[in-house]
Amino acid sequence: MYLIKTPQFIQNLFPNFTWKMPTEAKQLFLTFDDGPIPEVTPWVLEQLEHFNAKATFFCVGDNVRKHPSTLEQVRAAGHTVGNHTMNHLNGWNTDNMSYFRNIRHCAGQLKSALFRPPYGKVTPRQSQFLVRHYNVVMWDVLSGDFDQTLSPEQVLKNVIQNAGPGSIVVFHDSLKAFERLKYALPQVLEYFSQLGYVFSAIDEEEMEQGKQLSQRA
């Protein structure tokens, strides 16, 4: 089971995680998990370029290792990247030391302080470690493109009906999600562009500055 719209009470349980960007402007933050892979990621980059959109890619380290040129395409296009562990680990099912080592291994490849836990699953102890060392980016809208029981039309509806100013929206640049992503992503970009939205990447430096300010407060 998963939730398309992250309820406020869940967001409140982890106040040091970023669930939504603090803006009332017509600005969306599209994110793509599980790549980079040459079969899907370049297609995503083409769709984004068509709408002058920037996004954030939370990369699995093993895919980075296997497809370094695809990662370079992402960076060359002006998008930001974040850590999604080396092997897409579920924190609930992984002992802490193995989990932390896996994250650090991926961080060494990406040189990024942005992190998103696969499945959004971390233990309280893991959470304490993560917020000390990384800027943890969650989401307030999950497209559901990974769910093979959903129709492509429902994935589109999930985003259109739930996203608004400052929303962090999750898609997946993966083979598993591609059938639904192929339908939904261009239409999401078209729909929100017509409403006057811009699509922005999550800025790692801005996140770090905000974190430092909140620690001093």
Backbone as CSV, one residue per row, in Angstrom:
resi,resn,N_x,N_y,N_z,CA_x,CA_y,CA_z,C_x,C_y,C_z
1,MET,0.839,-1.196,0.000,0.000,0.000,0.000,0.873,1.245,0.000
2,TYR,0.422,2.268,-0.696,1.137,3.546,-0.698,0.120,4.666,-0.852
3,LEU,0.531,5.869,-0.521,-0.351,7.032,-0.577,0.095,7.953,-1.706
4,ILE,-0.848,8.384,-2.522,-0.519,9.313,-3.611,-0.161,10.682,-3.052
5,LYS,-0.946,11.162,-2.107,-0.699,12.462,-1.470,-0.221,12.207,-0.045
6,THR,0.966,12.692,0.294,1.509,12.441,1.631,0.775,13.292,2.664
7,PRO,0.081,12.679,3.620,-0.675,13.446,4.619,0.247,14.295,5.495
8,GLN,-0.314,15.370,5.998,0.471,16.284,6.822,0.995,15.612,8.078
9,PHE,0.218,14.687,8.652,0.679,14.064,9.910,1.936,13.230,9.673
10,ILE,2.064,12.623,8.495,3.289,11.875,8.181,4.455,12.835,8.005
11,GLN,4.199,13.932,7.317,5.248,14.943,7.157,5.721,15.458,8.516
12,ASN,4.786,15.609,9.440,5.127,16.126,10.769,5.972,15.136,11.581
13,LEU,5.887,13.841,11.264,6.688,12.847,11.986,8.173,12.994,11.696
14,PHE,8.489,13.526,10.523,9.889,13.704,10.102,10.088,15.150,9.638
15,PRO,10.051,16.097,10.584,10.108,17.515,10.206,11.438,17.938,9.591
16,ASN,12.497,17.144,9.779,13.791,17.496,9.199,13.964,16.977,7.770
17,PHE,12.962,16.273,7.262,12.954,15.870,5.858,12.225,16.949,5.047
18,THR,12.579,17.087,3.809,11.888,18.037,2.925,10.799,17.291,2.166
19,TRP,9.563,17.698,2.377,8.419,17.056,1.731,7.869,17.905,0.599
20,LYS,8.066,19.196,0.713,7.503,20.154,-0.233,8.389,21.387,-0.182
21,MET,8.507,22.115,-1.284,9.341,23.304,-1.282,8.533,24.510,-0.804
22,PRO,9.165,25.400,-0.032,8.435,26.517,0.583,8.197,27.667,-0.405
23,THR,7.220,27.506,-1.262,6.886,28.565,-2.210,5.398,28.543,-2.504
24,GLU,4.843,29.708,-2.747,3.458,29.818,-3.207,3.412,30.105,-4.695
25,ALA,4.602,30.192,-5.322,4.670,30.455,-6.756,4.232,29.212,-7.533
26,LYS,3.879,29.423,-8.796,3.508,28.307,-9.661,4.790,27.592,-10.095
27,GLN,5.247,26.723,-9.216,6.537,26.070,-9.396,6.409,24.618,-8.936
28,LEU,6.743,23.686,-9.817,6.735,22.265,-9.472,8.153,21.720,-9.491
29,PHE,8.384,20.716,-8.664,9.695,20.082,-8.551,9.532,18.608,-8.915
30,LEU,9.750,18.310,-10.196,9.656,16.933,-10.664,10.919,16.179,-10.291
31,THR,10.757,14.958,-9.813,11.906,14.124,-9.453,11.736,12.756,-10.104
32,PHE,12.874,12.132,-10.400,12.883,10.834,-11.073,13.804,9.894,-10.299
33,ASP,13.244,8.775,-9.863,13.988,7.819,-9.048,14.408,6.599,-9.874
34,ASP,15.492,5.977,-9.440,15.917,4.624,-9.846,16.817,4.556,-11.070
35,GLY,17.027,5.648,-11.811,17.938,5.613,-12.955,19.369,5.803,-12.470
36,PRO,20.254,6.188,-13.381,19.985,6.422,-14.802,20.092,5.128,-15.596
37,ILE,19.226,5.010,-16.609,19.360,3.876,-17.529,19.210,4.393,-18.964
38,PRO,19.984,3.865,-19.893,19.979,4.402,-21.255,18.679,4.167,-22.007
39,GLU,17.862,3.203,-21.570,16.597,2.929,-22.258,15.512,3.952,-21.941
40,VAL,15.629,4.680,-20.820,14.548,5.571,-20.383,15.029,6.996,-20.106
41,THR,16.137,7.147,-19.399,16.566,8.475,-18.945,16.747,9.472,-20.091
42,PRO,17.386,9.129,-21.208,17.504,10.110,-22.297,16.150,10.568,-22.844
43,TRP,15.176,9.659,-22.878,13.817,10.046,-23.292,13.236,11.073,-22.323
44,VAL,13.423,10.855,-21.036,12.948,11.819,-20.033,13.607,13.183,-20.270
45,LEU,14.896,13.185,-20.529,15.611,14.443,-20.763,15.044,15.184,-21.973
46,GLU,14.663,14.457,-23.001,14.065,15.088,-24.187,12.729,15.751,-23.846
47,GLN,11.907,15.077,-23.062,10.607,15.652,-22.672,10.806,16.926,-21.847
48,LEU,11.740,16.884,-20.914,12.008,18.041,-20.067,12.519,19.210,-20.907
49,GLU,13.410,18.922,-21.827,13.984,19.985,-22.657,12.913,20.682,-23.483
50,HIS,11.955,19.924,-23.958,10.885,20.477,-24.786,10.094,21.551,-24.039
51,PHE,10.029,21.439,-22.724,9.276,22.400,-21.907,10.201,23.301,-21.083
52,ASN,11.472,23.291,-21.416,12.465,24.083,-20.670,12.370,23.792,-19.173
53,ALA,12.196,22.523,-18.848,11.992,22.105,-17.459,13.280,21.537,-16.877
54,LYS,13.512,21.851,-15.601,14.615,21.252,-14.860,14.034,20.307,-13.806
55,ALA,14.792,19.278,-13.468,14.300,18.269,-12.533,15.460,17.738,-11.704
56,THR,15.133,16.835,-10.791,16.129,16.213,-9.922,16.026,14.699,-10.070
57,PHE,17.164,14.059,-10.282,17.226,12.613,-10.506,17.896,11.948,-9.307
58,PHE,17.139,11.107,-8.596,17.690,10.359,-7.467,18.172,9.009,-7.999
59,CYS,19.482,8.881,-8.066,20.124,7.809,-8.817,20.530,6.638,-7.930
60,VAL,20.319,5.445,-8.435,20.839,4.231,-7.813,22.305,4.099,-8.217
61,GLY,23.173,3.972,-7.229,24.611,3.985,-7.497,25.063,2.907,-8.466
62,ASP,24.439,1.732,-8.404,24.842,0.665,-9.310,24.515,1.020,-10.757
63,ASN,23.426,1.759,-10.973,23.115,2.229,-12.329,24.102,3.307,-12.779
64,VAL,24.527,4.141,-11.853,25.560,5.139,-12.161,26.851,4.439,-12.588
65,ARG,27.190,3.388,-11.855,28.406,2.627,-12.175,28.323,2.014,-13.569
66,LYS,27.143,1.489,-13.902,26.979,0.803,-15.186,26.781,1.766,-16.363
67,HIS,26.214,2.945,-16.069,25.854,3.854,-17.156,26.354,5.283,-16.890
68,PRO,27.659,5.465,-16.724,28.177,6.799,-16.384,27.872,7.856,-17.447
69,SER,27.833,7.468,-18.714,27.565,8.463,-19.761,26.123,8.964,-19.690
70,THR,25.206,8.112,-19.236,23.812,8.541,-19.079,23.697,9.552,-17.947
71,LEU,24.435,9.314,-16.865,24.470,10.295,-15.780,25.030,11.625,-16.284
72,GLU,26.060,11.579,-17.090,26.646,12.817,-17.614,25.646,13.575,-18.471
73,GLN,24.787,12.862,-19.197,23.738,13.523,-19.972,22.802,14.309,-19.055
74,VAL,22.468,13.705,-17.919,21.587,14.372,-16.951,22.232,15.661,-16.460
75,ARG,23.474,15.573,-16.062,24.163,16.749,-15.531,24.388,17.804,-16.607
76,ALA,24.748,17.375,-17.805,25.016,18.316,-18.889,23.765,19.107,-19.258
77,ALA,22.597,18.521,-19.032,21.339,19.206,-19.342,20.902,20.165,-18.230
78,GLY,21.683,20.250,-17.151,21.405,21.226,-16.095,20.500,20.750,-14.986
79,HIS,20.308,19.443,-14.906,19.488,18.885,-13.830,20.373,18.552,-12.622
80,THR,19.742,18.400,-11.466,20.502,18.024,-10.279,20.319,16.529,-10.009
81,VAL,21.274,15.972,-9.256,21.214,14.541,-8.953,21.297,14.336,-7.444
82,GLY,20.721,13.230,-7.001,20.764,12.870,-5.593,20.986,11.382,-5.431
83,ASN,21.234,10.992,-4.210,21.606,9.634,-3.814,20.339,8.832,-3.504
84,HIS,20.245,7.623,-4.088,19.098,6.739,-3.836,19.601,5.368,-3.379
85,THR,20.720,5.385,-2.690,21.500,4.223,-2.229,22.174,3.530,-3.420
86,MET,23.148,2.718,-3.107,23.896,2.015,-4.152,23.065,0.902,-4.789
87,ASN,22.225,0.252,-3.979,21.509,-0.941,-4.466,20.015,-0.910,-4.165
88,HIS,19.454,0.289,-4.072,18.009,0.454,-3.854,17.550,-0.309,-2.610
89,LEU,18.188,-0.005,-1.498,17.918,-0.733,-0.255,16.693,-0.189,0.472
90,ASN,15.939,-1.100,1.027,14.826,-0.770,1.915,15.392,-0.646,3.333
91,GLY,15.339,0.547,3.903,15.914,0.768,5.222,15.292,-0.086,6.307
92,TRP,14.012,-0.392,6.177,13.343,-1.209,7.195,13.901,-2.631,7.236
93,ASN,14.442,-3.099,6.113,14.914,-4.484,6.023,16.433,-4.598,6.035
94,THR,17.128,-3.499,6.360,18.590,-3.480,6.267,19.179,-3.013,7.587
95,ASP,20.186,-3.714,8.090,20.806,-3.259,9.338,21.494,-1.923,9.103
96,ASN,21.606,-1.155,10.162,22.047,0.238,10.036,23.413,0.388,9.381
97,MET,24.394,-0.380,9.807,25.740,-0.199,9.277,25.799,-0.522,7.782
98,SER,25.111,-1.569,7.367,25.072,-1.913,5.937,24.382,-0.813,5.139
99,TYR,23.312,-0.273,5.710,22.564,0.800,5.046,23.435,2.040,4.890
100,PHE,24.108,2.434,5.964,24.941,3.645,5.916,26.111,3.474,4.944
101,ARG,26.720,2.311,4.950,27.835,2.058,4.017,27.370,2.128,2.571
102,ASN,26.194,1.589,2.318,25.655,1.579,0.966,25.380,3.002,0.478
103,ILE,24.850,3.820,1.366,24.580,5.219,1.033,25.884,5.962,0.757
104,ARG,26.872,5.741,1.612,28.157,6.434,1.427,28.839,6.013,0.127
105,HIS,28.708,4.756,-0.218,29.273,4.272,-1.478,28.660,5.039,-2.654
106,CYS,27.342,5.189,-2.639,26.650,5.932,-3.697,27.045,7.407,-3.671
107,ALA,27.133,7.972,-2.471,27.522,9.388,-2.343,28.897,9.635,-2.936
108,GLY,29.800,8.667,-2.776,31.137,8.804,-3.338,31.119,8.885,-4.852
109,GLN,30.166,8.225,-5.476,30.062,8.264,-6.929,29.397,9.545,-7.420
110,LEU,28.402,10.022,-6.672,27.600,11.148,-7.150,28.091,12.506,-6.679
111,LYS,28.792,12.536,-5.543,29.213,13.807,-4.946,28.002,14.727,-4.725
112,SER,26.968,14.170,-4.139,25.748,14.933,-3.870,25.322,14.723,-2.427
113,ALA,24.840,15.785,-1.790,24.338,15.695,-0.413,22.822,15.512,-0.380
114,LEU,22.185,15.413,-1.556,20.751,15.132,-1.588,20.543,13.626,-1.477
115,PHE,19.547,13.231,-0.700,19.283,11.801,-0.511,17.782,11.553,-0.447
116,ARG,17.364,10.481,-1.091,15.983,10.006,-0.945,16.017,8.511,-0.652
117,PRO,15.400,8.067,0.438,15.396,6.637,0.763,14.475,5.863,-0.178
118,PRO,14.956,4.772,-0.773,14.066,3.934,-1.574,12.830,3.525,-0.777
119,TYR,11.683,3.559,-1.435,10.382,3.239,-0.844,9.977,4.250,0.248
120,GLY,10.811,5.254,0.504,10.542,6.189,1.595,10.651,5.553,2.959
121,LYS,11.353,4.419,3.054,11.357,3.639,4.302,12.694,3.753,5.029
122,VAL,12.666,4.397,6.183,13.834,4.478,7.061,13.369,4.304,8.503
123,THR,14.253,3.785,9.319,13.967,3.657,10.742,14.302,4.977,11.441
124,PRO,13.812,5.181,12.671,14.180,6.400,13.404,15.694,6.569,13.555
125,ARG,16.405,5.493,13.817,17.866,5.584,13.969,18.523,5.986,12.646
126,GLN,18.076,5.398,11.566,18.596,5.769,10.250,18.282,7.231,9.938
127,SER,17.103,7.649,10.316,16.701,9.045,10.091,17.648,10.011,10.795
128,GLN,18.019,9.698,12.016,18.939,10.561,12.769,20.286,10.683,12.061
129,PHE,20.781,9.584,11.547,22.040,9.605,10.799,21.903,10.440,9.530
130,LEU,20.825,10.217,8.807,20.652,10.857,7.502,20.603,12.378,7.607
131,VAL,19.848,12.881,8.585,19.704,14.345,8.650,20.995,15.015,9.105
132,ARG,21.896,14.267,9.734,23.196,14.845,10.098,24.102,14.991,8.879
133,HIS,23.960,14.097,7.917,24.924,14.026,6.820,24.368,14.420,5.449
134,TYR,23.040,14.422,5.309,22.438,14.657,3.986,21.222,15.560,4.107
135,ASN,20.805,16.087,2.963,19.520,16.765,2.872,18.532,15.746,2.313
136,VAL,17.612,15.312,3.155,16.702,14.226,2.793,15.463,14.810,2.116
137,VAL,15.254,14.401,0.871,14.150,14.923,0.065,13.119,13.824,-0.132
138,MET,11.944,14.030,0.416,10.851,13.069,0.238,9.926,13.594,-0.867
139,TRP,8.622,13.637,-0.644,7.690,14.103,-1.675,6.336,14.347,-1.047
140,ASP,5.529,15.143,-1.742,4.137,15.232,-1.306,3.182,14.637,-2.345
141,VAL,3.689,14.306,-3.546,2.850,13.651,-4.562,3.626,12.495,-5.194
142,LEU,3.018,11.311,-5.155,3.597,10.116,-5.750,2.758,9.784,-6.992
143,SER,3.389,9.776,-8.154,2.618,9.550,-9.384,2.029,8.144,-9.455
144,GLY,2.729,7.163,-8.867,2.294,5.772,-8.954,2.687,5.106,-10.260
145,ASP,3.614,5.732,-11.004,3.994,5.172,-12.308,4.650,3.797,-12.198
146,PHE,5.176,3.464,-11.030,5.822,2.160,-10.804,4.803,1.035,-10.656
147,ASP,3.533,1.391,-10.434,2.485,0.423,-10.108,1.890,-0.138,-11.399
148,GLN,2.208,-1.393,-11.685,1.770,-1.995,-12.938,0.278,-2.311,-12.970
149,THR,-0.415,-2.137,-11.834,-1.868,-2.321,-11.823,-2.601,-1.040,-12.191
150,LEU,-1.895,0.089,-12.242,-2.529,1.361,-12.593,-2.501,1.577,-14.097
151,SER,-3.518,2.241,-14.597,-3.513,2.646,-16.002,-2.654,3.897,-16.156
152,PRO,-2.104,4.142,-17.327,-1.372,5.395,-17.563,-2.234,6.619,-17.284
153,GLU,-3.532,6.514,-17.604,-4.442,7.651,-17.369,-4.570,7.956,-15.879
154,GLN,-4.584,6.903,-15.049,-4.690,7.130,-13.601,-3.431,7.783,-13.050
155,VAL,-2.277,7.400,-13.574,-1.022,8.027,-13.145,-1.063,9.521,-13.440
156,LEU,-1.514,9.884,-14.626,-1.656,11.307,-14.978,-2.604,12.009,-14.015
157,LYS,-3.737,11.361,-13.754,-4.735,11.949,-12.850,-4.167,12.132,-11.443
158,ASN,-3.369,11.176,-10.985,-2.773,11.277,-9.648,-1.986,12.572,-9.485
159,VAL,-1.244,12.940,-10.515,-0.413,14.149,-10.428,-1.268,15.401,-10.594
160,ILE,-2.122,15.425,-11.608,-2.919,16.630,-11.897,-3.829,16.980,-10.725
161,GLN,-4.395,15.967,-10.079,-5.357,16.230,-9.003,-4.702,16.573,-7.668
162,ASN,-3.399,16.309,-7.522,-2.768,16.478,-6.206,-1.630,17.483,-6.154
163,ALA,-1.017,17.819,-7.277,0.143,18.718,-7.262,-0.299,20.177,-7.264
164,GLY,0.513,21.004,-6.622,0.264,22.441,-6.576,1.570,23.172,-6.324
165,PRO,1.508,24.470,-6.029,2.738,25.243,-5.824,3.683,24.595,-4.809
166,GLY,4.920,24.376,-5.231,5.940,23.813,-4.344,5.943,22.306,-4.235
167,SER,5.018,21.627,-4.916,4.946,20.166,-4.794,6.212,19.496,-5.319
168,ILE,6.658,18.483,-4.581,7.714,17.579,-5.046,7.008,16.323,-5.530
169,VAL,7.160,16.041,-6.824,6.427,14.959,-7.480,7.411,13.842,-7.854
170,VAL,7.040,12.603,-7.566,7.908,11.460,-7.864,7.451,10.722,-9.122
171,PHE,8.380,10.624,-10.088,8.275,9.691,-11.204,9.468,8.737,-11.109
172,HIS,9.526,7.772,-12.024,10.643,6.818,-12.053,11.153,6.670,-13.481
173,ASP,12.451,6.901,-13.675,13.041,6.647,-14.994,13.566,5.216,-15.005
174,SER,12.601,4.284,-15.009,12.911,2.849,-14.940,12.109,2.112,-16.008
175,LEU,12.580,0.939,-16.373,11.850,0.121,-17.347,10.479,-0.281,-16.803
176,LYS,10.411,-0.559,-15.517,9.151,-0.975,-14.895,8.073,0.101,-15.041
177,ALA,8.479,1.358,-14.938,7.523,2.466,-14.956,7.282,3.041,-16.355
178,PHE,8.094,2.640,-17.337,8.167,3.390,-18.589,6.833,3.470,-19.332
179,GLU,6.075,2.399,-19.352,4.795,2.417,-20.079,3.888,3.532,-19.566
180,ARG,3.803,3.703,-18.254,2.946,4.727,-17.659,3.607,6.111,-17.719
181,LEU,4.925,6.140,-17.518,5.660,7.409,-17.593,5.546,8.019,-18.981
182,LYS,5.648,7.175,-20.010,5.619,7.627,-21.397,4.315,8.371,-21.714
183,TYR,3.250,7.925,-21.095,1.950,8.579,-21.281,1.821,9.821,-20.406
184,ALA,2.173,9.682,-19.139,1.848,10.726,-18.162,2.780,11.934,-18.206
185,LEU,4.094,11.712,-18.336,5.029,12.832,-18.200,4.794,13.939,-19.218
186,PRO,4.694,13.655,-20.524,4.466,14.768,-21.459,3.176,15.541,-21.163
187,GLN,2.151,14.816,-20.707,0.882,15.483,-20.430,0.933,16.306,-19.144
188,VAL,1.683,15.834,-18.154,1.888,16.637,-16.942,2.619,17.933,-17.290
189,LEU,3.663,17.812,-18.083,4.417,19.001,-18.492,3.535,19.976,-19.274
190,GLU,2.739,19.455,-20.183,1.839,20.290,-20.991,0.777,20.952,-20.126
191,TYR,0.138,20.169,-19.271,-0.966,20.662,-18.444,-0.520,21.800,-17.526
192,PHE,0.566,21.573,-16.787,0.999,22.595,-15.834,1.655,23.788,-16.530
193,SER,2.279,23.556,-17.673,2.817,24.689,-18.443,1.688,25.633,-18.865
194,GLN,0.584,25.066,-19.300,-0.555,25.893,-19.721,-1.153,26.670,-18.549
195,LEU,-0.962,26.168,-17.330,-1.423,26.881,-16.136,-0.411,27.926,-15.674
196,GLY,0.721,28.025,-16.364,1.729,29.024,-16.012,2.787,28.560,-15.034
197,TYR,2.885,27.246,-14.835,3.895,26.713,-13.917,5.265,26.641,-14.588
198,VAL,6.298,26.729,-13.762,7.651,26.399,-14.188,8.086,25.144,-13.422
199,PHE,9.059,24.442,-14.000,9.544,23.185,-13.425,11.000,23.383,-13.024
200,SER,11.274,23.212,-11.743,12.599,23.543,-11.203,13.275,22.322,-10.590
201,ALA,14.594,22.320,-10.672,15.384,21.316,-9.964,15.533,21.733,-8.504
202,ILE,15.728,20.768,-7.639,16.008,21.060,-6.230,17.470,21.469,-6.139
203,ASP,17.714,22.653,-5.624,19.056,23.228,-5.578,19.776,22.757,-4.322
204,GLU,20.849,22.030,-4.517,21.578,21.453,-3.384,22.154,22.530,-2.471
205,GLU,22.691,23.590,-3.049,23.287,24.664,-2.231,22.232,25.380,-1.411
206,GLU,21.081,25.657,-2.022,19.989,26.312,-1.282,19.507,25.425,-0.134
207,MET,19.423,24.133,-0.389,18.999,23.204,0.659,19.986,23.220,1.820
208,GLU,21.267,23.226,1.509,22.302,23.216,2.539,22.262,24.505,3.353
209,GLN,22.075,25.630,2.684,22.000,26.915,3.393,20.784,26.947,4.318
210,GLY,19.638,26.440,3.817,18.440,26.400,4.649,18.624,25.508,5.855
211,LYS,19.315,24.398,5.682,19.570,23.468,6.782,20.430,24.137,7.846
212,GLN,21.475,24.849,7.422,22.365,25.524,8.354,21.640,26.626,9.126
213,LEU,20.757,27.342,8.432,19.996,28.412,9.095,19.060,27.838,10.144
214,SER,18.412,26.717,9.808,17.464,26.117,10.767,18.211,25.548,11.979
215,GLN,19.438,25.072,11.778,20.218,24.549,12.904,20.659,25.665,13.840
216,ARG,20.874,26.848,13.282,21.294,27.985,14.121,20.123,28.597,14.890
217,ALA,18.913,28.431,14.309,17.729,29.080,14.910,17.402,28.497,16.264
